[in-house]
Amino acid sequence: MIASHRVALNTGFLYAKMAITVFISLYSTRLILAALGVIDFGIFNVVGGAISMLTFLNIAMTSATQRFMSYAQGEGSLKKQLYIFNVSVVLHFLIAFIILIILEVAGWFLFNGILEIPENRISIAKLLYQFMLVSTFFTIISVPYDAVINAHENMKFVAVIGIFQALLKLAIAIYITSTTFDKLLTYGVLMVFIPVSVLSLNIVYCRKKYEEVSLNFNKYYNKTLFKSMTNFASWSLLGSTTSIITMQGITIILNAFFGVIVNAAQGIATQITGQLMAFSTTMLKALNPVIVKSEGADDRKKMLKASITGNKLSFYLLALFSIPTLVEMPFILDVWLKDVPAYAVVFCRLNLLRVAISQLTVTFPTAIGAIGQIKQITKWDSAIYILPLPISYIMFKLGAPPEVIYINLIVMVLALSFTRIYFLNKLGGLRVKHFLFNVMARCLGIFVVSVILSMVPQFFVNEGLLRLFVVLLLGSVSFVVGVSILGLDNNEKETIMGLWTRIWFKIITRKK
């Protein structure tokens, strides 16, 4: 059984964090959009978008380093963990400098003929870009410390740091609503303090808490390990970088054809998707170390079971909240934001569909990485990631509307999903037919039926809070019933009940 006291406790900590940070983040976005206005918010999404996408890069690199850490923990080797940490610190300093140079060169091209930014804001946008580069540097060099914390499954500290970051963002949002200085530049400058503060806290905490966090490059440097980690990290970095190039390239293409107002809509779609993914992301953060440690302990069966169950639960957690949001998106955005950018509704809906599909195979890259053979899949993934850029560019040249870009991304995600299935079957023995019919088909079938049922109130009830409540109730009940009857096998039901029981017991005992 996958369930354990530690997984249950970690999940509880992460959900407590999520309950706090989701509300704070949504309110912060509302304040920021109101303070900056649609034009400056769009500029920040264009200029800061490349940097904000590095959050995804940070997660990917953390996973790569965590793979070595968790694997060594599965083997029970402290000495190997000391070597891994020191080599990881050196490696990520090198990566940080290389990315900094690349982004500086890219910035020159972006601001000289590519980006469509109002003339009176171009100087501010350039300054903003430089501050975002500083933020990038500190984000990357924090990866080894993030990896250690995740490998130890210390989700209590992760939760504390997450809440701390959310509160900092809220404080910045409140401040820029009243400052007399340029709001866009002030926002960019203050955002740099977040990764600096988080890195400082991580260093202090890890040095006191974990034995393997001991910097001594002369004693714990290993050339063979450096080559091995560099090779693994390079392929992982290639896959992550092509993904970032695509997502930021889409931002630039939308900007070039439709201007910063459409970029503002894109920023709203990213925010909505990110917050709705919080539940599934939270669960995966607690589960991913289990996948890697299972492989490190030479338990392939447990690793595959954890991966498949993780995909299903991740999809269900996202879908549960996405279904009513998809149906009532116009009303939700009107209530949430004072000024809803054009195309925001359609962008949000299509982006939610994209990430929902991706959740069905979301743990498979971790499983393949745990096995250690990522070269082939990375080549395929990188090629698939890049394709939406030239295709979207050609379609826009031919007069296609902005939402076409998200349709291309959905096709991209479908292609990535089947690539992951193929390689996990080839490398890890995944049963493809069983997965396609008993996981993907069932999950998508339950999702589609629940969406259709949730749309029924739109024909009988006027738009408003009452209809939102009815849609929420109908969609949630139909989805939960569908999952209970068709979506989970007996072992998975026992796992979920075990997790819930342990979390609830922990809450009760803490209260006493």
C-alpha positions as CSV (number, residue, x, y, z in Angstrom):
1,M,0.0,0.0,0.0
2,I,1.3,3.5,-0.9
3,A,-0.3,5.2,2.1
4,S,1.9,5.8,5.1
5,H,1.9,8.0,8.2
6,R,4.5,10.3,6.6
7,V,2.7,10.7,3.3
8,A,-0.5,11.4,5.1
9,L,1.1,14.0,7.4
10,N,2.9,15.6,4.5
11,T,-0.3,15.8,2.5
12,G,-2.0,17.5,5.5
13,F,0.7,20.1,5.8
14,L,0.6,20.9,2.1
15,Y,-3.2,21.2,2.0
16,A,-3.2,23.5,5.0
17,K,-0.7,25.7,3.1
18,M,-2.7,25.5,-0.1
19,A,-5.9,26.6,1.7
20,I,-4.2,29.7,2.8
21,T,-2.0,30.5,-0.3
22,V,-4.7,30.1,-2.9
23,F,-6.9,32.7,-1.3
24,I,-4.0,35.1,-0.8
25,S,-2.7,34.6,-4.4
26,L,-6.1,35.3,-6.0
27,Y,-6.6,38.4,-3.9
28,S,-3.1,39.6,-4.7
29,T,-3.7,39.2,-8.4
30,R,-6.9,41.2,-8.1
31,L,-5.0,44.0,-6.3
32,I,-2.1,43.9,-8.8
33,L,-4.3,44.1,-11.9
34,A,-6.3,47.0,-10.4
35,A,-3.0,48.8,-9.4
36,L,-1.1,48.3,-12.7
37,G,-4.0,48.5,-15.1
38,V,-4.5,46.1,-18.1
39,I,-1.6,47.7,-20.2
40,D,1.1,47.5,-17.5
41,F,-0.2,44.1,-16.3
42,G,0.2,42.9,-19.9
43,I,3.7,44.3,-20.0
44,F,4.7,42.5,-16.9
45,N,3.3,39.3,-18.3
46,V,5.4,39.8,-21.4
47,V,8.6,40.9,-19.8
48,G,8.4,39.0,-16.6
49,G,6.8,36.0,-18.3
50,A,10.1,34.5,-19.3
51,I,11.3,34.8,-15.8
52,S,8.1,33.6,-14.1
53,M,8.3,30.5,-16.3
54,L,11.6,29.8,-14.6
55,T,9.5,28.7,-11.6
56,F,8.6,25.7,-13.7
57,L,12.3,25.3,-14.6
58,N,13.2,25.5,-10.9
59,I,10.7,22.7,-10.2
60,A,12.1,20.6,-13.0
61,M,15.7,21.0,-11.9
62,T,14.7,20.4,-8.2
63,S,13.2,17.1,-9.4
64,A,16.4,16.2,-11.2
65,T,18.5,16.8,-8.1
66,Q,15.9,15.3,-5.8
67,R,16.1,12.1,-7.9
68,F,19.7,11.6,-6.9
69,M,19.0,12.6,-3.3
70,S,16.0,10.3,-2.9
71,Y,17.7,7.5,-4.7
72,A,20.6,7.7,-2.3
73,Q,18.2,7.8,0.7
74,G,16.5,4.7,-0.7
75,E,20.0,3.1,-0.6
76,G,20.6,4.4,2.9
77,S,23.9,6.2,2.0
78,L,24.7,9.4,3.9
79,K,28.2,9.8,2.3
80,K,26.7,9.6,-1.2
81,Q,24.2,12.4,-0.2
82,L,27.1,14.6,0.9
83,Y,28.7,14.2,-2.5
84,I,25.4,14.8,-4.3
85,F,24.7,18.0,-2.5
86,N,28.1,19.5,-3.0
87,V,28.2,18.6,-6.7
88,S,24.6,19.9,-7.1
89,V,25.6,23.3,-5.6
90,V,28.5,23.7,-8.1
91,L,26.3,22.5,-11.0
92,H,23.5,25.0,-10.3
93,F,25.9,27.9,-10.0
94,L,27.2,27.1,-13.4
95,I,23.6,26.7,-14.8
96,A,22.6,30.0,-13.2
97,F,25.5,31.9,-14.9
98,I,24.8,30.3,-18.3
99,I,21.1,31.1,-18.2
100,L,21.9,34.6,-17.1
101,I,24.1,35.2,-20.1
102,I,21.6,33.6,-22.5
103,L,18.8,35.8,-21.1
104,E,20.9,38.9,-21.4
105,V,21.6,38.2,-25.0
106,A,17.9,37.3,-25.6
107,G,16.9,40.6,-24.0
108,W,18.7,42.6,-26.5
109,F,16.8,41.0,-29.4
110,L,13.5,41.1,-27.5
111,F,13.6,44.9,-27.0
112,N,14.9,45.6,-30.5
113,G,12.1,44.7,-32.8
114,I,10.3,41.7,-31.3
115,L,8.2,42.9,-28.4
116,E,5.3,45.2,-29.0
117,I,5.5,47.6,-26.0
118,P,4.1,51.1,-25.9
119,E,7.0,53.6,-26.5
120,N,6.5,55.5,-23.2
121,R,6.9,52.2,-21.2
122,I,9.9,50.7,-23.0
123,S,12.5,52.1,-20.7
124,I,10.6,50.8,-17.6
125,A,10.2,47.4,-19.3
126,K,14.0,47.1,-19.8
127,L,14.7,47.9,-16.2
128,L,12.1,45.4,-15.1
129,Y,13.8,42.8,-17.2
130,Q,17.1,43.3,-15.4
131,F,15.5,42.9,-12.0
132,M,13.8,39.8,-13.2
133,L,17.2,38.4,-14.2
134,V,18.5,38.9,-10.6
135,S,15.4,37.0,-9.4
136,T,16.2,34.2,-11.8
137,F,19.8,33.8,-10.5
138,F,18.7,33.4,-6.9
139,T,15.9,31.0,-7.9
140,I,18.2,28.7,-9.7
141,I,20.9,28.5,-7.0
142,S,18.3,27.6,-4.4
143,V,17.6,24.3,-6.2
144,P,20.0,22.1,-4.2
145,Y,18.3,23.2,-0.9
146,D,14.8,22.7,-2.3
147,A,15.9,19.3,-3.4
148,V,17.2,18.3,0.0
149,I,14.0,19.5,1.7
150,N,11.8,17.6,-0.8
151,A,13.9,14.4,-0.7
152,H,13.4,14.4,3.1
153,E,9.7,14.9,2.5
154,N,9.7,17.8,4.9
155,M,6.4,19.3,3.7
156,K,5.9,21.1,7.0
157,F,8.7,23.5,6.2
158,V,7.6,23.6,2.5
159,A,4.2,24.7,3.8
160,V,5.7,27.4,6.0
161,I,7.8,28.8,3.1
162,G,4.8,28.7,0.8
163,I,2.7,30.8,3.2
164,F,5.6,33.1,3.7
165,Q,6.0,33.7,0.0
166,A,2.3,34.3,-0.4
167,L,2.2,36.8,2.4
168,L,5.2,38.7,0.8
169,K,3.4,38.8,-2.5
170,L,0.3,40.2,-0.8
171,A,2.3,42.8,1.1
172,I,3.9,43.9,-2.3
173,A,0.4,44.0,-3.9
174,I,-0.9,46.2,-1.1
175,Y,2.1,48.5,-1.3
176,I,1.9,49.1,-5.0
177,T,-1.7,50.1,-4.8
178,S,-0.7,53.2,-2.8
179,T,2.9,54.0,-3.9
180,T,3.6,57.2,-5.7
181,F,6.5,55.7,-7.6
182,D,6.1,53.9,-10.9
183,K,3.9,51.0,-10.0
184,L,5.2,48.6,-12.6
185,L,8.9,49.2,-11.8
186,T,8.2,49.1,-8.1
187,Y,6.5,45.8,-8.4
188,G,9.4,44.3,-10.4
189,V,12.0,45.5,-7.9
190,L,10.1,44.2,-4.8
191,M,9.5,40.8,-6.4
192,V,13.3,40.3,-6.4
193,F,13.3,40.1,-2.6
194,I,11.1,37.0,-2.6
195,P,13.6,34.5,-4.0
196,V,16.5,36.2,-2.0
197,S,14.5,35.8,1.3
198,V,13.5,32.2,0.5
199,L,17.0,31.2,-0.4
200,S,18.4,32.7,2.9
201,L,15.8,30.8,5.0
202,N,16.5,27.6,3.1
203,I,20.2,27.8,3.7
204,V,19.9,28.5,7.4
205,Y,17.3,25.8,7.9
206,C,19.1,23.1,5.9
207,R,22.5,23.7,7.5
208,K,21.0,23.2,10.9
209,K,18.6,20.3,10.1
210,Y,20.4,18.0,7.6
211,E,23.8,16.3,7.9
212,E,24.3,16.2,4.1
213,V,24.1,20.0,3.8
214,S,27.8,20.6,4.5
215,L,29.7,22.6,1.9
216,N,33.2,21.2,1.4
217,F,34.0,21.1,-2.3
218,N,37.6,19.7,-1.8
219,K,36.4,16.8,0.3
220,Y,33.1,16.0,-1.3
221,Y,33.7,16.7,-5.0
222,N,33.5,13.6,-7.2
223,K,34.3,13.9,-10.9
224,T,32.4,10.8,-11.9
225,L,29.3,11.9,-10.0
226,F,29.6,15.4,-11.5
227,K,29.5,13.9,-15.0
228,S,26.6,11.7,-14.1
229,M,24.6,14.5,-12.6
230,T,25.5,16.9,-15.3
231,N,24.4,14.4,-17.9
232,F,21.1,13.8,-16.2
233,A,20.5,17.5,-15.4
234,S,21.4,18.5,-19.0
235,W,18.8,16.3,-20.5
236,S,16.3,17.4,-17.8
237,L,17.2,21.0,-18.5
238,L,16.8,20.5,-22.2
239,G,13.2,19.3,-21.7
240,S,12.4,22.1,-19.3
241,T,14.0,24.8,-21.4
242,T,12.1,23.8,-24.5
243,S,8.9,23.9,-22.6
244,I,9.8,27.4,-21.3
245,I,10.8,28.6,-24.7
246,T,7.4,27.4,-26.0
247,M,5.4,29.0,-23.3
248,Q,7.3,32.3,-23.5
249,G,7.4,32.1,-27.2
250,I,3.6,32.0,-27.2
251,T,3.6,35.1,-25.1
252,I,5.8,36.9,-27.6
253,I,3.8,35.7,-30.6
254,L,0.5,36.8,-29.0
255,N,2.1,40.1,-28.2
256,A,3.4,40.6,-31.8
257,F,0.0,39.8,-33.4
258,F,-2.5,41.1,-30.8
259,G,-0.7,43.4,-28.3
260,V,-0.4,43.6,-24.5
261,I,-4.1,43.4,-23.8
262,V,-4.2,39.8,-25.0
263,N,-1.1,39.2,-22.9
264,A,-3.1,40.4,-19.9
265,A,-5.8,37.8,-20.7
266,Q,-3.0,35.2,-20.9
267,G,-1.7,36.2,-17.5
268,I,-5.2,35.8,-16.0
269,A,-5.5,32.3,-17.5
270,T,-2.1,31.3,-16.0
271,Q,-3.2,32.6,-12.6
272,I,-6.6,30.7,-12.7
273,T,-4.9,27.5,-13.8
274,G,-2.1,27.7,-11.3
275,Q,-4.5,28.1,-8.4
276,L,-6.9,25.3,-9.5
277,M,-3.9,23.0,-9.9
278,A,-2.9,23.7,-6.3
279,F,-4.7,20.6,-4.9
280,S,-3.1,18.2,-7.5
281,T,0.3,19.8,-7.2
282,T,0.2,19.5,-3.5
283,M,-0.6,15.8,-3.6
284,L,2.2,15.2,-6.1
285,K,4.8,17.0,-4.0
286,A,4.1,14.5,-1.2
287,L,4.0,11.5,-3.6
288,N,6.9,12.1,-5.9
289,P,9.6,11.2,-3.4
290,V,7.8,7.9,-2.8
291,I,8.1,7.1,-6.5
292,V,11.8,7.8,-6.6
293,K,12.6,6.0,-3.3
294,S,10.6,3.0,-4.4
295,E,12.8,2.6,-7.5
296,G,15.9,3.3,-5.4
297,A,14.8,0.4,-3.1
298,D,14.4,-1.8,-6.2
299,D,10.6,-2.0,-5.9
300,R,9.4,-1.5,-9.5
301,K,5.9,-2.7,-8.8
302,K,5.4,-0.2,-6.0
303,M,6.9,2.6,-8.1
304,L,4.4,1.9,-11.0
305,K,1.5,1.7,-8.7
306,A,2.4,5.0,-7.0
307,S,2.8,6.6,-10.5
308,I,-0.6,5.4,-11.8
309,T,-2.5,6.3,-8.6
310,G,-0.8,9.7,-8.6
311,N,-2.0,10.4,-12.1
312,K,-5.6,9.5,-11.3
313,L,-5.7,11.4,-8.0
314,S,-4.0,14.5,-9.6
315,F,-6.6,14.5,-12.4
316,Y,-9.5,14.1,-10.0
317,L,-8.3,16.8,-7.7
318,L,-8.0,19.3,-10.6
319,A,-11.2,18.2,-12.3
320,L,-13.3,18.5,-9.1
321,F,-12.6,22.3,-9.0
322,S,-12.2,22.8,-12.7
323,I,-15.7,21.6,-13.7
324,P,-17.8,24.3,-12.1
325,T,-15.1,26.9,-13.0
326,L,-15.2,25.9,-16.7
327,V,-19.0,26.2,-16.8
328,E,-19.3,29.5,-14.9
329,M,-16.0,31.1,-16.0
330,P,-17.6,34.5,-17.2
331,F,-19.4,35.1,-13.9
332,I,-16.4,34.0,-11.8
333,L,-14.0,36.4,-13.6
334,D,-16.6,39.3,-13.4
335,V,-16.8,38.8,-9.6
336,W,-13.0,38.3,-9.1
337,L,-11.7,41.1,-11.3
338,K,-12.8,44.7,-11.7
339,D,-11.7,44.8,-15.4
340,V,-11.8,41.5,-17.3
341,P,-9.4,41.5,-20.3
342,A,-10.8,40.4,-23.7
343,Y,-10.2,36.7,-24.4
344,A,-9.7,36.0,-20.7
345,V,-12.7,33.6,-20.5
346,V,-11.8,31.5,-23.6
347,F,-8.1,31.4,-22.6
348,C,-8.9,30.2,-19.1
349,R,-11.2,27.5,-20.3
350,L,-8.8,26.1,-23.0
351,N,-5.9,26.3,-20.6
352,L,-7.8,24.3,-17.9
353,L,-8.5,21.6,-20.5
354,R,-4.8,21.5,-21.4
355,V,-3.6,21.0,-17.9
356,A,-6.4,18.5,-17.1
357,I,-5.2,16.3,-19.9
358,S,-1.6,16.7,-18.8
359,Q,-2.5,15.4,-15.3
360,L,-3.3,11.9,-16.7
361,T,0.4,11.3,-17.2
362,V,1.9,13.9,-14.8
363,T,3.9,11.4,-12.7
364,F,5.4,9.4,-15.6
365,P,8.4,11.8,-16.1
366,T,9.2,11.3,-12.4
367,A,9.0,7.5,-12.8
368,I,11.1,7.5,-16.0
369,G,13.6,9.8,-14.2
370,A,13.7,7.5,-11.3
371,I,14.7,4.6,-13.6
372,G,17.4,7.0,-14.9
373,Q,17.0,6.7,-18.6
374,I,15.7,10.1,-19.8
375,K,17.8,10.8,-22.9
376,Q,15.4,9.3,-25.5
377,I,12.1,10.7,-24.0
378,T,13.7,14.1,-23.6
379,K,14.6,14.2,-27.3
380,W,11.0,13.5,-28.3
381,D,9.5,15.8,-25.7
382,S,11.7,18.7,-26.8
383,A,10.7,18.3,-30.4
384,I,7.0,18.1,-29.4
385,Y,7.3,21.2,-27.2
386,I,8.7,23.3,-29.9
387,L,6.1,22.5,-32.6
388,P,3.3,24.8,-31.4
389,L,5.5,27.9,-32.0
390,P,5.9,27.7,-35.8
391,I,2.4,26.2,-36.3
392,S,0.8,29.1,-34.3
393,Y,2.9,31.7,-36.1
394,I,1.8,30.4,-39.5
395,M,-1.8,30.2,-38.4
396,F,-1.8,33.8,-37.1
397,K,-0.2,34.9,-40.4
398,L,-3.2,33.4,-42.1
399,G,-5.7,35.2,-39.9
400,A,-6.4,32.8,-37.1
401,P,-7.9,34.2,-33.8
402,P,-5.8,34.2,-30.6
403,E,-7.4,31.2,-28.9
404,V,-6.0,28.9,-31.6
405,I,-2.7,28.9,-29.7
406,Y,-4.3,27.1,-26.8
407,I,-5.8,24.5,-29.1
408,N,-2.3,23.9,-30.4
409,L,-1.1,23.4,-26.8
410,I,-3.8,20.9,-26.2
411,V,-2.7,18.9,-29.2
412,M,0.9,19.2,-27.9
413,V,-0.1,17.8,-24.5
414,L,-1.8,14.8,-26.1
415,A,1.3,14.0,-28.0
416,L,3.5,14.4,-24.9
417,S,1.1,12.1,-22.9
418,F,1.4,9.2,-25.4
419,T,5.2,9.7,-25.6
420,R,5.4,9.2,-21.8
421,I,3.2,6.1,-21.9
422,Y,5.3,4.6,-24.6
423,F,8.6,5.1,-22.8
424,L,7.3,4.0,-19.4
425,N,6.1,0.8,-21.1
426,K,9.5,0.3,-22.8
427,L,11.6,1.2,-19.8
428,G,9.5,0.3,-16.8
429,G,7.0,-2.3,-17.9
430,L,3.8,-0.2,-17.8
431,R,0.8,-2.1,-19.1
432,V,-0.4,0.2,-21.9
433,K,-3.9,-1.2,-22.6
434,H,-4.8,-1.4,-19.0
435,F,-3.7,2.3,-18.5
436,L,-5.5,3.6,-21.6
437,F,-8.9,1.9,-20.9
438,N,-8.9,1.7,-17.1
439,V,-7.3,5.1,-16.3
440,M,-7.4,7.6,-19.2
441,A,-10.8,6.5,-20.7
442,R,-12.5,6.3,-17.3
443,C,-11.1,9.6,-16.1
444,L,-12.0,11.5,-19.2
445,G,-15.5,9.8,-19.4
446,I,-16.3,10.9,-15.8
447,F,-15.1,14.4,-16.6
448,V,-17.2,14.8,-19.8
449,V,-20.4,13.5,-18.2
450,S,-19.9,15.8,-15.1
451,V,-19.4,18.8,-17.4
452,I,-22.5,18.1,-19.3
453,L,-24.6,17.7,-16.2
454,S,-23.1,20.9,-14.8
455,M,-24.3,22.8,-17.8
456,V,-28.0,21.9,-17.3
457,P,-28.7,24.8,-14.8
458,Q,-27.6,27.4,-17.5
459,F,-30.9,26.6,-19.3
460,F,-33.1,27.3,-16.3
461,V,-31.4,29.7,-13.9
462,N,-30.2,33.2,-14.5
463,E,-26.5,34.0,-14.1
464,G,-25.6,34.8,-10.5
465,L,-24.5,33.3,-7.2
466,L,-27.5,31.0,-7.1
467,R,-26.6,29.4,-10.4
468,L,-23.0,29.2,-9.4
469,F,-24.0,27.3,-6.2
470,V,-26.3,24.9,-8.2
471,V,-23.5,24.3,-10.8
472,L,-21.0,23.7,-8.0
473,L,-23.2,21.3,-6.2
474,L,-24.4,19.4,-9.2
475,G,-20.9,19.2,-10.8
476,S,-19.2,18.1,-7.5
477,V,-21.8,15.5,-6.6
478,S,-21.9,13.9,-10.1
479,F,-18.1,13.9,-10.3
480,V,-17.6,12.4,-6.8
481,V,-20.2,9.7,-7.5
482,G,-18.6,8.9,-10.9
483,V,-15.2,8.6,-9.3
484,S,-16.5,6.4,-6.4
485,I,-18.2,4.0,-8.8
486,L,-15.9,3.9,-11.8
487,G,-12.8,5.9,-11.1
488,L,-11.0,4.0,-8.4
489,D,-10.1,0.4,-7.7
490,N,-10.4,-1.1,-4.2
491,N,-6.8,-0.6,-3.3
492,E,-6.9,3.1,-4.3
493,K,-10.1,3.6,-2.3
494,E,-8.3,2.0,0.7
495,T,-5.3,4.3,0.1
496,I,-7.4,7.4,0.1
497,M,-9.4,6.4,3.2
498,G,-6.1,5.6,4.9
499,L,-4.7,9.0,4.0
500,W,-7.9,10.8,5.1
501,T,-8.1,8.8,8.4
502,R,-4.5,9.6,9.3
503,I,-4.8,13.3,8.4
504,W,-8.0,13.6,10.4
505,F,-6.5,11.7,13.4
506,K,-3.5,14.0,13.3
507,I,-5.7,17.1,13.4
508,I,-7.8,15.8,16.3
509,T,-4.8,14.7,18.4
510,R,-3.1,18.1,17.8
511,K,-6.2,19.9,19.0
512,K,-6.2,17.9,22.2
